[in-house]
């Protein structure tokens, strides 16, 4: 869970998340879920935030059935596909979701 103040404190990153979601043409539910995932798993270091942001977008799209390929999300977020691949399952686990076995 995150504090309400985190939305204000992370405004720049949330704007970037929104820009990535816009590039991917994600629906409102996916965008909202991505924001919740990102804020609830927010890393302390700025250098890790872009990768967590991308993984949040990918995982949220998966959760709401608006799935995108890891490569597509990575390109939209300007990260490597490996950044998403190595984080998205842990991100979902940390948020209390059961991750697929595949």
Biopython code that builds the backbone (N, CA, C, O; Angstrom):
import numpy as np
from Bio.PDB.StructureBuilder import StructureBuilder

atoms = [
    (1, "UNK", "N", (0.842, -1.176, 0.000)),
    (1, "UNK", "CA", (0.000, 0.000, 0.000)),
    (1, "UNK", "C", (0.887, 1.239, 0.000)),
    (1, "UNK", "O", (2.044, 1.186, 0.416)),
    (2, "UNK", "N", (0.351, 2.319, -0.455)),
    (2, "UNK", "CA", (1.119, 3.553, -0.521)),
    (2, "UNK", "C", (0.329, 4.683, 0.123)),
    (2, "UNK", "O", (-0.882, 4.591, 0.325)),
    (3, "UNK", "N", (1.050, 5.742, 0.435)),
    (3, "UNK", "CA", (0.434, 6.913, 1.044)),
    (3, "UNK", "C", (-0.170, 7.804, -0.042)),
    (3, "UNK", "O", (0.294, 7.801, -1.182)),
    (4, "UNK", "N", (-1.181, 8.546, 0.310)),
    (4, "UNK", "CA", (-1.798, 9.475, -0.637)),
    (4, "UNK", "C", (-0.778, 10.505, -1.121)),
    (4, "UNK", "O", (-0.825, 10.938, -2.272)),
    (5, "UNK", "N", (0.140, 10.895, -0.241)),
    (5, "UNK", "CA", (1.169, 11.858, -0.601)),
    (5, "UNK", "C", (2.142, 11.346, -1.650)),
    (5, "UNK", "O", (2.814, 12.133, -2.317)),
    (6, "UNK", "N", (2.219, 10.021, -1.799)),
    (6, "UNK", "CA", (3.108, 9.451, -2.813)),
    (6, "UNK", "C", (2.684, 9.874, -4.217)),
    (6, "UNK", "O", (3.528, 10.049, -5.095)),
    (7, "UNK", "N", (1.396, 10.035, -4.428)),
    (7, "UNK", "CA", (0.920, 10.473, -5.739)),
    (7, "UNK", "C", (1.441, 11.866, -6.070)),
    (7, "UNK", "O", (1.783, 12.149, -7.218)),
    (8, "UNK", "N", (1.499, 12.717, -5.084)),
    (8, "UNK", "CA", (2.026, 14.064, -5.286)),
    (8, "UNK", "C", (3.544, 14.007, -5.439)),
    (8, "UNK", "O", (4.108, 14.607, -6.354)),
    (9, "UNK", "N", (4.194, 13.282, -4.534)),
    (9, "UNK", "CA", (5.656, 13.193, -4.554)),
    (9, "UNK", "C", (6.187, 12.569, -5.842)),
    (9, "UNK", "O", (7.268, 12.925, -6.310)),
    (10, "UNK", "N", (5.442, 11.660, -6.398)),
    (10, "UNK", "CA", (5.885, 10.939, -7.603)),
    (10, "UNK", "C", (5.169, 11.431, -8.862)),
    (10, "UNK", "O", (5.050, 10.694, -9.841)),
    (11, "UNK", "N", (4.706, 12.648, -8.836)),
    (11, "UNK", "CA", (3.961, 13.217, -9.956)),
    (11, "UNK", "C", (4.683, 13.129, -11.285)),
    (11, "UNK", "O", (4.071, 12.830, -12.311)),
    (12, "UNK", "N", (5.977, 13.385, -11.272)),
    (12, "UNK", "CA", (6.764, 13.321, -12.507)),
    (12, "UNK", "C", (6.776, 11.905, -13.077)),
    (12, "UNK", "O", (6.635, 11.708, -14.284)),
    (13, "UNK", "N", (6.946, 10.921, -12.189)),
    (13, "UNK", "CA", (6.963, 9.528, -12.642)),
    (13, "UNK", "C", (5.582, 9.069, -13.085)),
    (13, "UNK", "O", (5.460, 8.300, -14.039)),
    (14, "UNK", "N", (4.555, 9.529, -12.408)),
    (14, "UNK", "CA", (3.191, 9.165, -12.815)),
    (14, "UNK", "C", (2.837, 9.788, -14.169)),
    (14, "UNK", "O", (2.106, 9.190, -14.959)),
    (15, "UNK", "N", (3.350, 10.973, -14.426)),
    (15, "UNK", "CA", (3.154, 11.590, -15.748)),
    (15, "UNK", "C", (3.865, 10.764, -16.819)),
    (15, "UNK", "O", (3.343, 10.593, -17.921)),
    (16, "UNK", "N", (5.040, 10.260, -16.501)),
    (16, "UNK", "CA", (5.764, 9.397, -17.438)),
    (16, "UNK", "C", (4.999, 8.086, -17.655)),
    (16, "UNK", "O", (4.907, 7.595, -18.780)),
    (17, "UNK", "N", (4.458, 7.530, -16.586)),
    (17, "UNK", "CA", (3.658, 6.311, -16.703)),
    (17, "UNK", "C", (2.455, 6.564, -17.615)),
    (17, "UNK", "O", (2.121, 5.730, -18.457)),
    (18, "UNK", "N", (1.829, 7.685, -17.448)),
    (18, "UNK", "CA", (0.685, 8.040, -18.284)),
    (18, "UNK", "C", (1.104, 8.186, -19.751)),
    (18, "UNK", "O", (0.370, 7.779, -20.651)),
    (19, "UNK", "N", (2.272, 8.761, -19.984)),
    (19, "UNK", "CA", (2.774, 8.912, -21.357)),
    (19, "UNK", "C", (3.041, 7.542, -21.993)),
    (19, "UNK", "O", (2.733, 7.329, -23.166)),
    (20, "UNK", "N", (3.609, 6.628, -21.223)),
    (20, "UNK", "CA", (3.857, 5.271, -21.721)),
    (20, "UNK", "C", (2.533, 4.586, -22.030)),
    (20, "UNK", "O", (2.386, 3.959, -23.078)),
    (21, "UNK", "N", (1.574, 4.703, -21.127)),
    (21, "UNK", "CA", (0.253, 4.104, -21.330)),
    (21, "UNK", "C", (-0.433, 4.700, -22.557)),
    (21, "UNK", "O", (-1.128, 3.993, -23.287)),
    (22, "UNK", "N", (-0.242, 5.979, -22.780)),
    (22, "UNK", "CA", (-0.819, 6.639, -23.953)),
    (22, "UNK", "C", (-0.192, 6.097, -25.240)),
    (22, "UNK", "O", (-0.893, 5.841, -26.219)),
    (23, "UNK", "N", (1.132, 5.925, -25.231)),
    (23, "UNK", "CA", (1.814, 5.367, -26.411)),
    (23, "UNK", "C", (1.301, 3.971, -26.738)),
    (23, "UNK", "O", (1.246, 3.574, -27.901)),
    (24, "UNK", "N", (0.926, 3.230, -25.695)),
    (24, "UNK", "CA", (0.445, 1.862, -25.869)),
    (24, "UNK", "C", (-1.076, 1.795, -26.066)),
    (24, "UNK", "O", (-1.631, 0.726, -26.319)),
    (25, "UNK", "N", (-1.730, 2.934, -25.948)),
    (25, "UNK", "CA", (-3.180, 3.024, -26.071)),
    (25, "UNK", "C", (-3.887, 2.094, -25.079)),
    (25, "UNK", "O", (-4.820, 1.378, -25.442)),
    (26, "UNK", "N", (-3.429, 2.116, -23.824)),
    (26, "UNK", "CA", (-4.035, 1.294, -22.776)),
    (26, "UNK", "C", (-5.337, 1.924, -22.291)),
    (26, "UNK", "O", (-5.499, 3.144, -22.323)),
    (27, "UNK", "N", (-6.247, 1.090, -21.849)),
    (27, "UNK", "CA", (-7.513, 1.608, -21.340)),
    (27, "UNK", "C", (-7.340, 2.166, -19.925)),
    (27, "UNK", "O", (-6.289, 1.994, -19.307)),
    (28, "UNK", "N", (-8.364, 2.826, -19.427)),
    (28, "UNK", "CA", (-8.301, 3.506, -18.128)),
    (28, "UNK", "C", (-8.044, 2.546, -16.978)),
    (28, "UNK", "O", (-7.323, 2.880, -16.038)),
    (29, "UNK", "N", (-8.630, 1.352, -17.044)),
    (29, "UNK", "CA", (-8.434, 0.379, -15.966)),
    (29, "UNK", "C", (-6.971, -0.069, -15.900)),
    (29, "UNK", "O", (-6.421, -0.208, -14.808)),
    (30, "UNK", "N", (-6.348, -0.291, -17.030)),
    (30, "UNK", "CA", (-4.942, -0.685, -17.060)),
    (30, "UNK", "C", (-4.063, 0.439, -16.526)),
    (30, "UNK", "O", (-3.106, 0.184, -15.796)),
    (31, "UNK", "N", (-4.378, 1.670, -16.883)),
    (31, "UNK", "CA", (-3.594, 2.827, -16.412)),
    (31, "UNK", "C", (-3.694, 2.968, -14.898)),
    (31, "UNK", "O", (-2.688, 3.179, -14.221)),
    (32, "UNK", "N", (-4.902, 2.853, -14.373)),
    (32, "UNK", "CA", (-5.112, 2.975, -12.938)),
    (32, "UNK", "C", (-4.396, 1.848, -12.173)),
    (32, "UNK", "O", (-3.768, 2.089, -11.142)),
    (33, "UNK", "N", (-4.498, 0.630, -12.688)),
    (33, "UNK", "CA", (-3.833, -0.514, -12.055)),
    (33, "UNK", "C", (-2.324, -0.352, -12.108)),
    (33, "UNK", "O", (-1.632, -0.679, -11.144)),
    (34, "UNK", "N", (-1.809, 0.146, -13.213)),
    (34, "UNK", "CA", (-0.360, 0.376, -13.341)),
    (34, "UNK", "C", (0.116, 1.410, -12.318)),
    (34, "UNK", "O", (1.174, 1.243, -11.711)),
    (35, "UNK", "N", (-0.657, 2.465, -12.130)),
    (35, "UNK", "CA", (-0.296, 3.472, -11.127)),
    (35, "UNK", "C", (-0.278, 2.863, -9.729)),
    (35, "UNK", "O", (0.646, 3.110, -8.954)),
    (36, "UNK", "N", (-1.286, 2.076, -9.408)),
    (36, "UNK", "CA", (-1.343, 1.433, -8.093)),
    (36, "UNK", "C", (-0.154, 0.493, -7.884)),
    (36, "UNK", "O", (0.463, 0.502, -6.819)),
    (37, "UNK", "N", (0.167, -0.312, -8.891)),
    (37, "UNK", "CA", (1.314, -1.219, -8.783)),
    (37, "UNK", "C", (2.609, -0.442, -8.603)),
    (37, "UNK", "O", (3.432, -0.771, -7.748)),
    (38, "UNK", "N", (2.778, 0.585, -9.411)),
    (38, "UNK", "CA", (4.003, 1.383, -9.342)),
    (38, "UNK", "C", (4.168, 2.029, -7.971)),
    (38, "UNK", "O", (5.239, 1.946, -7.370)),
    (39, "UNK", "N", (3.125, 2.666, -7.480)),
    (39, "UNK", "CA", (3.215, 3.359, -6.194)),
    (39, "UNK", "C", (3.352, 2.393, -5.020)),
    (39, "UNK", "O", (3.979, 2.726, -4.015)),
    (40, "UNK", "N", (2.776, 1.204, -5.139)),
    (40, "UNK", "CA", (2.869, 0.254, -4.032)),
    (40, "UNK", "C", (4.220, -0.469, -3.994)),
    (40, "UNK", "O", (4.590, -1.026, -2.961)),
    (41, "UNK", "N", (4.948, -0.465, -5.095)),
    (41, "UNK", "CA", (6.259, -1.139, -5.167)),
    (41, "UNK", "C", (7.367, -0.145, -5.485)),
    (41, "UNK", "O", (8.394, -0.523, -6.050)),
    (42, "UNK", "N", (7.177, 1.091, -5.137)),
    (42, "UNK", "CA", (8.085, 2.182, -5.470)),
    (42, "UNK", "C", (9.493, 1.946, -4.927)),
    (42, "UNK", "O", (9.674, 1.820, -3.716)),
    (43, "UNK", "N", (10.490, 1.885, -5.807)),
    (43, "UNK", "CA", (11.867, 1.721, -5.326)),
    (43, "UNK", "C", (12.409, 3.039, -4.766)),
    (43, "UNK", "O", (11.937, 4.118, -5.126)),
    (44, "UNK", "N", (13.388, 2.942, -3.897)),
    (44, "UNK", "CA", (13.980, 4.138, -3.312)),
    (44, "UNK", "C", (14.855, 4.893, -4.306)),
    (44, "UNK", "O", (14.883, 6.124, -4.303)),
    (45, "UNK", "N", (15.554, 4.174, -5.139)),
    (45, "UNK", "CA", (16.504, 4.800, -6.062)),
    (45, "UNK", "C", (15.821, 5.198, -7.368)),
    (45, "UNK", "O", (15.076, 4.417, -7.959)),
    (46, "UNK", "N", (16.087, 6.417, -7.803)),
    (46, "UNK", "CA", (15.501, 6.904, -9.047)),
    (46, "UNK", "C", (15.893, 6.051, -10.242)),
    (46, "UNK", "O", (15.097, 5.881, -11.166)),
    (47, "UNK", "N", (17.095, 5.518, -10.239)),
    (47, "UNK", "CA", (17.553, 4.761, -11.411)),
    (47, "UNK", "C", (16.748, 3.471, -11.620)),
    (47, "UNK", "O", (16.735, 2.926, -12.723)),
    (48, "UNK", "N", (16.084, 2.985, -10.578)),
    (48, "UNK", "CA", (15.267, 1.774, -10.695)),
    (48, "UNK", "C", (13.811, 2.073, -11.048)),
    (48, "UNK", "O", (13.063, 1.169, -11.422)),
    (49, "UNK", "N", (13.416, 3.320, -10.931)),
    (49, "UNK", "CA", (12.004, 3.664, -11.097)),
    (49, "UNK", "C", (11.500, 3.427, -12.515)),
    (49, "UNK", "O", (10.366, 2.984, -12.690)),
    (50, "UNK", "N", (12.306, 3.708, -13.525)),
    (50, "UNK", "CA", (11.840, 3.520, -14.902)),
    (50, "UNK", "C", (11.548, 2.039, -15.178)),
    (50, "UNK", "O", (10.561, 1.710, -15.836)),
    (51, "UNK", "N", (12.403, 1.159, -14.678)),
    (51, "UNK", "CA", (12.194, -0.279, -14.884)),
    (51, "UNK", "C", (10.942, -0.755, -14.144)),
    (51, "UNK", "O", (10.172, -1.549, -14.684)),
    (52, "UNK", "N", (10.736, -0.284, -12.930)),
    (52, "UNK", "CA", (9.538, -0.655, -12.167)),
    (52, "UNK", "C", (8.294, -0.074, -12.829)),
    (52, "UNK", "O", (7.245, -0.717, -12.859)),
    (53, "UNK", "N", (8.407, 1.122, -13.351)),
    (53, "UNK", "CA", (7.300, 1.733, -14.078)),
    (53, "UNK", "C", (6.911, 0.859, -15.269)),
    (53, "UNK", "O", (5.730, 0.575, -15.466)),
    (54, "UNK", "N", (7.881, 0.435, -16.053)),
    (54, "UNK", "CA", (7.619, -0.402, -17.225)),
    (54, "UNK", "C", (7.010, -1.746, -16.817)),
    (54, "UNK", "O", (6.059, -2.216, -17.441)),
    (55, "UNK", "N", (7.556, -2.354, -15.778)),
    (55, "UNK", "CA", (7.027, -3.632, -15.297)),
    (55, "UNK", "C", (5.597, -3.459, -14.776)),
    (55, "UNK", "O", (4.765, -4.351, -14.939)),
    (56, "UNK", "N", (5.317, -2.332, -14.159)),
    (56, "UNK", "CA", (3.966, -2.047, -13.666)),
    (56, "UNK", "C", (2.977, -1.936, -14.816)),
    (56, "UNK", "O", (1.863, -2.453, -14.737)),
    (57, "UNK", "N", (3.380, -1.271, -15.868)),
    (57, "UNK", "CA", (2.511, -1.125, -17.041)),
    (57, "UNK", "C", (2.251, -2.492, -17.665)),
    (57, "UNK", "O", (1.110, -2.822, -17.989)),
    (58, "UNK", "N", (3.298, -3.282, -17.835)),
    (58, "UNK", "CA", (3.153, -4.606, -18.427)),
    (58, "UNK", "C", (2.235, -5.492, -17.577)),
    (58, "UNK", "O", (1.311, -6.119, -18.096)),
    (59, "UNK", "N", (2.498, -5.536, -16.277)),
    (59, "UNK", "CA", (1.724, -6.386, -15.376)),
    (59, "UNK", "C", (0.270, -5.927, -15.290)),
    (59, "UNK", "O", (-0.640, -6.756, -15.267)),
    (60, "UNK", "N", (0.050, -4.633, -15.241)),
    (60, "UNK", "CA", (-1.317, -4.112, -15.160)),
    (60, "UNK", "C", (-2.113, -4.466, -16.413)),
    (60, "UNK", "O", (-3.275, -4.862, -16.328)),
    (61, "UNK", "N", (-1.488, -4.321, -17.561)),
    (61, "UNK", "CA", (-2.163, -4.664, -18.816)),
    (61, "UNK", "C", (-2.533, -6.144, -18.830)),
    (61, "UNK", "O", (-3.601, -6.525, -19.311)),
    (62, "UNK", "N", (-1.646, -6.963, -18.302)),
    (62, "UNK", "CA", (-1.912, -8.397, -18.207)),
    (62, "UNK", "C", (-3.098, -8.664, -17.283)),
    (62, "UNK", "O", (-3.982, -9.455, -17.610)),
    (63, "UNK", "N", (-3.110, -8.001, -16.127)),
    (63, "UNK", "CA", (-4.158, -8.214, -15.128)),
    (63, "UNK", "C", (-5.546, -7.866, -15.640)),
    (63, "UNK", "O", (-6.516, -8.561, -15.336)),
    (64, "UNK", "N", (-5.643, -6.806, -16.406)),
    (64, "UNK", "CA", (-6.966, -6.341, -16.839)),
    (64, "UNK", "C", (-7.358, -6.851, -18.222)),
    (64, "UNK", "O", (-8.409, -6.486, -18.748)),
    (65, "UNK", "N", (-6.517, -7.688, -18.806)),
    (65, "UNK", "CA", (-6.850, -8.271, -20.099)),
    (65, "UNK", "C", (-6.576, -7.376, -21.289)),
    (65, "UNK", "O", (-7.134, -7.591, -22.365)),
    (66, "UNK", "N", (-5.730, -6.378, -21.116)),
    (66, "UNK", "CA", (-5.351, -5.461, -22.194)),
    (66, "UNK", "C", (-3.869, -5.687, -22.513)),
    (66, "UNK", "O", (-3.097, -4.739, -22.659)),
    (67, "UNK", "N", (-3.497, -6.950, -22.617)),
    (67, "UNK", "CA", (-2.110, -7.392, -22.670)),
    (67, "UNK", "C", (-1.332, -6.810, -23.844)),
    (67, "UNK", "O", (-1.843, -6.666, -24.955)),
    (68, "UNK", "N", (-0.073, -6.481, -23.554)),
    (68, "UNK", "CA", (0.894, -6.027, -24.548)),
    (68, "UNK", "C", (2.143, -6.881, -24.412)),
    (68, "UNK", "O", (2.414, -7.429, -23.343)),
    (69, "UNK", "N", (2.894, -6.992, -25.480)),
    (69, "UNK", "CA", (4.151, -7.740, -25.451)),
    (69, "UNK", "C", (5.183, -6.991, -24.626)),
    (69, "UNK", "O", (5.183, -5.760, -24.588)),
    (70, "UNK", "N", (6.064, -7.733, -23.963)),
    (70, "UNK", "CA", (7.124, -7.108, -23.173)),
    (70, "UNK", "C", (7.956, -6.163, -24.025)),
    (70, "UNK", "O", (8.317, -5.076, -23.575)),
    (71, "UNK", "N", (8.258, -6.563, -25.238)),
    (71, "UNK", "CA", (9.063, -5.721, -26.132)),
    (71, "UNK", "C", (8.344, -4.423, -26.456)),
    (71, "UNK", "O", (8.968, -3.362, -26.501)),
    (72, "UNK", "N", (7.048, -4.496, -26.679)),
    (72, "UNK", "CA", (6.256, -3.309, -26.983)),
    (72, "UNK", "C", (6.261, -2.325, -25.809)),
    (72, "UNK", "O", (6.431, -1.121, -25.997)),
    (73, "UNK", "N", (6.075, -2.852, -24.602)),
    (73, "UNK", "CA", (6.097, -1.999, -23.407)),
    (73, "UNK", "C", (7.500, -1.442, -23.180)),
    (73, "UNK", "O", (7.658, -0.267, -22.851)),
    (74, "UNK", "N", (8.503, -2.271, -23.353)),
    (74, "UNK", "CA", (9.896, -1.829, -23.167)),
    (74, "UNK", "C", (10.226, -0.685, -24.118)),
    (74, "UNK", "O", (10.846, 0.298, -23.714)),
    (75, "UNK", "N", (9.821, -0.804, -25.361)),
    (75, "UNK", "CA", (10.079, 0.269, -26.333)),
    (75, "UNK", "C", (9.352, 1.555, -25.943)),
    (75, "UNK", "O", (9.916, 2.644, -26.044)),
    (76, "UNK", "N", (8.110, 1.428, -25.502)),
    (76, "UNK", "CA", (7.329, 2.610, -25.113)),
    (76, "UNK", "C", (7.897, 3.285, -23.871)),
    (76, "UNK", "O", (7.788, 4.502, -23.718)),
    (77, "UNK", "N", (8.506, 2.493, -22.979)),
    (77, "UNK", "CA", (9.044, 3.025, -21.721)),
    (77, "UNK", "C", (10.540, 3.316, -21.781)),
    (77, "UNK", "O", (11.118, 3.829, -20.823)),
    (78, "UNK", "N", (11.161, 2.986, -22.912)),
    (78, "UNK", "CA", (12.595, 3.204, -23.102)),
    (78, "UNK", "C", (13.443, 2.437, -22.081)),
    (78, "UNK", "O", (14.347, 2.989, -21.454)),
    (79, "UNK", "N", (13.122, 1.147, -21.938)),
    (79, "UNK", "CA", (13.908, 0.234, -21.101)),
    (79, "UNK", "C", (14.146, -1.039, -21.912)),
    (79, "UNK", "O", (13.574, -1.213, -22.988)),
    (80, "UNK", "N", (14.978, -1.912, -21.399)),
    (80, "UNK", "CA", (15.193, -3.190, -22.072)),
    (80, "UNK", "C", (14.061, -4.155, -21.717)),
    (80, "UNK", "O", (13.438, -4.037, -20.662)),
    (81, "UNK", "N", (13.809, -5.096, -22.600)),
    (81, "UNK", "CA", (12.802, -6.116, -22.326)),
    (81, "UNK", "C", (13.178, -6.901, -21.078)),
    (81, "UNK", "O", (12.305, -7.305, -20.309)),
    (82, "UNK", "N", (14.464, -7.117, -20.875)),
    (82, "UNK", "CA", (14.949, -7.837, -19.701)),
    (82, "UNK", "C", (14.570, -7.121, -18.402)),
    (82, "UNK", "O", (14.326, -7.772, -17.386)),
    (83, "UNK", "N", (14.519, -5.797, -18.429)),
    (83, "UNK", "CA", (14.102, -5.036, -17.239)),
    (83, "UNK", "C", (12.688, -5.402, -16.816)),
    (83, "UNK", "O", (12.393, -5.511, -15.625)),
    (84, "UNK", "N", (11.824, -5.589, -17.793)),
    (84, "UNK", "CA", (10.447, -5.982, -17.498)),
    (84, "UNK", "C", (10.397, -7.444, -17.098)),
    (84, "UNK", "O", (9.774, -7.810, -16.101)),
    (85, "UNK", "N", (11.063, -8.275, -17.890)),
    (85, "UNK", "CA", (11.046, -9.720, -17.649)),
    (85, "UNK", "C", (11.518, -10.074, -16.248)),
    (85, "UNK", "O", (10.973, -10.980, -15.619)),
    (86, "UNK", "N", (12.520, -9.371, -15.757)),
    (86, "UNK", "CA", (13.092, -9.718, -14.451)),
    (86, "UNK", "C", (12.320, -9.136, -13.270)),
    (86, "UNK", "O", (12.623, -9.459, -12.121)),
    (87, "UNK", "N", (11.319, -8.275, -13.533)),
    (87, "UNK", "CA", (10.626, -7.603, -12.429)),
    (87, "UNK", "C", (9.135, -7.869, -12.319)),
    (87, "UNK", "O", (8.584, -7.768, -11.223)),
    (88, "UNK", "N", (8.466, -8.204, -13.405)),
    (88, "UNK", "CA", (7.014, -8.170, -13.356)),
    (88, "UNK", "C", (6.401, -9.198, -12.422)),
    (88, "UNK", "O", (5.391, -8.909, -11.780)),
    (89, "UNK", "N", (6.973, -10.380, -12.325)),
    (89, "UNK", "CA", (6.398, -11.394, -11.431)),
    (89, "UNK", "C", (6.583, -11.005, -9.965)),
    (89, "UNK", "O", (5.662, -11.152, -9.163)),
    (90, "UNK", "N", (7.769, -10.509, -9.615)),
    (90, "UNK", "CA", (8.004, -10.057, -8.237)),
    (90, "UNK", "C", (7.086, -8.899, -7.885)),
    (90, "UNK", "O", (6.612, -8.789, -6.754)),
    (91, "UNK", "N", (6.844, -8.046, -8.851)),
    (91, "UNK", "CA", (5.953, -6.912, -8.642)),
    (91, "UNK", "C", (4.540, -7.396, -8.300)),
    (91, "UNK", "O", (3.913, -6.893, -7.368)),
    (92, "UNK", "N", (4.052, -8.371, -9.057)),
    (92, "UNK", "CA", (2.726, -8.925, -8.776)),
    (92, "UNK", "C", (2.693, -9.667, -7.451)),
    (92, "UNK", "O", (1.739, -9.532, -6.685)),
    (93, "UNK", "N", (3.733, -10.452, -7.174)),
    (93, "UNK", "CA", (3.818, -11.149, -5.882)),
    (93, "UNK", "C", (3.774, -10.155, -4.728)),
    (93, "UNK", "O", (3.059, -10.365, -3.749)),
    (94, "UNK", "N", (4.533, -9.082, -4.845)),
    (94, "UNK", "CA", (4.573, -8.060, -3.801)),
    (94, "UNK", "C", (3.250, -7.364, -3.592)),
    (94, "UNK", "O", (2.977, -6.852, -2.506)),
    (95, "UNK", "N", (2.422, -7.340, -4.631)),
    (95, "UNK", "CA", (1.104, -6.705, -4.538)),
    (95, "UNK", "C", (0.020, -7.695, -4.125)),
    (95, "UNK", "O", (-1.149, -7.330, -4.006)),
    (96, "UNK", "N", (0.417, -8.962, -3.905)),
    (96, "UNK", "CA", (-0.532, -9.956, -3.417)),
    (96, "UNK", "C", (-1.227, -10.775, -4.494)),
    (96, "UNK", "O", (-2.197, -11.476, -4.205)),
    (97, "UNK", "N", (-0.751, -10.700, -5.721)),
    (97, "UNK", "CA", (-1.332, -11.498, -6.803)),
    (97, "UNK", "C", (-0.560, -12.790, -6.981)),
    (97, "UNK", "O", (0.639, -12.852, -6.708)),
    (98, "UNK", "N", (-1.249, -13.816, -7.438)),
    (98, "UNK", "CA", (-0.604, -15.071, -7.770)),
    (98, "UNK", "C", (-0.105, -14.998, -9.201)),
    (98, "UNK", "O", (-0.870, -14.679, -10.111)),
    (99, "UNK", "N", (1.157, -15.288, -9.405)),
    (99, "UNK", "CA", (1.717, -15.182, -10.746)),
    (99, "UNK", "C", (1.595, -16.513, -11.488)),
    (99, "UNK", "O", (1.586, -17.580, -10.873)),
    (100, "UNK", "N", (1.503, -16.438, -12.805)),
    (100, "UNK", "CA", (1.396, -17.673, -13.589)),
    (100, "UNK", "C", (2.690, -18.479, -13.544)),
    (100, "UNK", "O", (3.761, -17.939, -13.267)),
    (101, "UNK", "N", (2.579, -19.772, -13.817)),
    (101, "UNK", "CA", (3.743, -20.658, -13.793)),
    (101, "UNK", "C", (4.541, -20.635, -15.078)),
    (101, "UNK", "O", (5.689, -21.080, -15.103)),
    (102, "UNK", "N", (3.959, -20.130, -16.134)),
    (102, "UNK", "CA", (4.641, -20.146, -17.406)),
    (102, "UNK", "C", (5.671, -19.137, -17.426)),
    (102, "UNK", "O", (6.370, -18.988, -18.428)),
]
sb = StructureBuilder()
sb.init_structure("model")
sb.init_model(0)
sb.init_chain("A")
sb.init_seg("    ")
for serial, (resi, resn, name, xyz) in enumerate(atoms, 1):
    if name == "N":
        sb.init_residue(resn, " ", resi, " ")
    sb.init_atom(name, np.array(xyz, "f"), 0.0, 1.0, " ", f" {name:<3s}", serial, name[0])
structure = sb.get_structure()
